[in-house]
């Protein structure tokens, strides 16, 4: 039924045409996702730079001892599971993998710059023994620690 003298929606200016996003204008050109994206706050990924730096420093200064996730999560002020996810997002590897990379890095430095025995390097780098050092070193570097030392001389 039509009411005589009533305006039809086609009589309204384009700016006032009803759309999915409300009354027209610039919003008519945007998709619903684009409009909603304006109102969403970005979700932070990983650890904030200052926290990440503190975690890295703690790991580097305590490589020779056991490094627990509880302590690292406490430094970051997060639960253990949230910390593990955040560190993985920041570094691209799990916390255990990150610690192993840092330990192998320390072993590389000691092999190239000192005459310490492999057993001493293993202990100083945080490995349980020389065999553990050799397995991890070969996995990360592709050669044995003694061969690496020989190549560096």
Buried (B, 14 or more C-beta within 10 A) or exposed (E): EEEEEEEEEEEEEEEEEEEEBEEBEEBBEBEEEEEEEEEEEEEEEBBEEEBBEBBBEBBEEBBBEEBEBEBBBEBBEBEBEEBBBBBBEBBEEEBEBBBBBBBBBBBBEBBEEEEBEBEEBBBBBBBEEBEBBBEBBBEBBEEBBEBBBEEEE
